[in-house]
Amino acid sequence: MKLRFERLAELHDRVGESLGRSDWITVDPSMIERFADATLDHQWLHVDAERAAAGPFGTTIAHGFLTLSLLPAFFDTAFEIADTKMGINYGLNRVRFTDVVPAGSRLRAHFKLLAFDAIAGGAQMVVEASIEREGATKPVCVAESVTRRYV
């Protein structure tokens, strides 16, 4: 269930708390192929099903950066801040790809607010995103996303 915050300022007192979790997203072979085309990264492990079947994971796997690039979609379904007019990606503090994402996997993210700092016109937030693969015991990616939200 998507969390709703009426005002950006409400998050100031929620540092250390959960901001919810996203809906599931399926990372199918078509998505992996489109990402490969967009980034010009056509390594066989991602796009050659026949060769990947004989490889270490038995199938093609998503690019780590594809998993990371799903953060905006995950954010969108996890929580909203009603009084913000826009948000921008400001950067990343830490990113770790801790497990593979086989083609056809379903992923979702859990969010935790690590920092909240007022800036002119809004706030800068550091949010930990722990991305899980359905049925797996450990996350596939853990990242600290730095975003700026403006009211």
Secondary structure, DSSP 8 states (H G I E B T S, - for coil): --EEES-GGGGGGGTTSEEEE---EEE-HHHHHHHHHHHT---HHHH-HHHHHTSTTSS-B--HHHHHHTHHHHHHHHEEETT-SEEEEEEEEEEEE-S--BTTEEEEEEEEEEEEEEETTEEEEEEEEEEEETT-SS-SEEEEEEEEEE-
